[in-house]
């Protein structure tokens, strides 16, 4: 039975990990407008989840926090519902983990359905590359 949750452990909290993700060495990225994903593969610790995520919406795109928070909520929800195939693939290899950052590229708000479709497409493409 698949659980559709997004726990605290699945979120990137480490500044060191964030710096490594955006440092350029070994990180890969792709976009499906209005979302860009940046990811790195790493060794998985004993109690770490197979995938950790970070969600970012720039103040340059949305000046008001209400809109930024709405987009972040849409991205987290879309990921939560579409993450299962990627997690199952990484569960098969217990020594590998993926750290991903989702970045919003557009200056406009989009319907949740469209965000979910793009997220699903991105996760499918990331899964193929891994």
N, C-alpha and C positions, 0 to 999 in steps of 0.2 A: 504494500500500500504506500503510495507516494504521499508525502506530506508537503504541502505548499506553505512553508514558513520561511521567514527571513530573520534568523536570530542575530543577536549581538556578535556572536563568534564569526558570522559570515560577513561582517563589515570590517573594512580596513580602518584601523585606529592608529597604527604605528607610523610615526613620521619617517622613520628609516625605510619602511616598506613603500611609502608614498614617494620618497625621493628616488628609490630604486626603480619604481614603476615609471616615473617621468624622466629619469636620468638619461634614457636613450639606449643604454647598453643592454641589449637583449630584448628590449620591449618591441612589440609589434602593434600596429593599429590598422583600423579600417573604419569606414563610415557608411551609414545608410541614413541619409539626411532625414531628420534632424538630429541623429544621434551618432556620436563617434565613440568607438571603444578602443582602449589601449590596454594591452595585457602582457604579462610575463609569466613564464612557467618557472616553478621553483620546486625545491625539495619540500615535501610535506612533513611537518612535525608529527609527534605521536597523537596529540589531541586536537589537531587543526582540521578544519573542514576542507573539502577538496577545492572549493571556490570561495574566494573572498572578493567583495565588490566595494567600490567607492562611487558615489554619485556627485556630479558637479554641475552647477548651473551658474554661469557668470553673471555678475552684477551689471556687466556691460550690456547683456541682452535684456535683462529685466531689472529695472531700477527698484521696483516694489518687491518687498520680501514675500508678499502674499502670492505673487505670480511665480517667483522662484521656488517657493515651497510647493506649489501645485505641480510644477513640472517635476521636481524631485520625487514627489509622491507618485506621479504617473510612471516615472522610470523605475522606481522600486517595485511598484505593483506589477508592471509588465515583466520585470526580471523574475519576480517571485513566481509568477504563473508559467514562465517559459524555461526555467532553469533545469528542470528534471532530466532531459536527455544528456545535457552536458555533465551534470553531477554523476549520473549513472556511468558515463564513459570514464570519468576520472576515478570513480570508486573501484573500477576494475584494476587500476594501477595505483596501489596504495602509497607509493613513494613520490608521486607527482601531484602538484597542486597548481592552481592558476589564480593569479591576482588580476582583477579587471577594474578599470575605471570607465564609467559611462559619462560622457561629456555632451551637454546640449549645445548645438550649433546654431539654432535658428533664433530669430528675433520675435517670432510669433508663437502663440499657443496653438497646440494641435489637439484634436480629439483623442481620448484615451485609446480608442480602437486602433487608430493609425499609429500611435506610439507603440502599442502592443505588437502590431504587425511588424514594424521595423525592428523592434527588439528581438522578436522571434527569428527574423531573417539574419540579424547580426550574430545571435548565439549559434545558429545553425552553421554559419560560415566560420566562426571561431572553432566550433567543434570539428569541422573538416580539417582545419589547419593544424590542430593539435595531434 
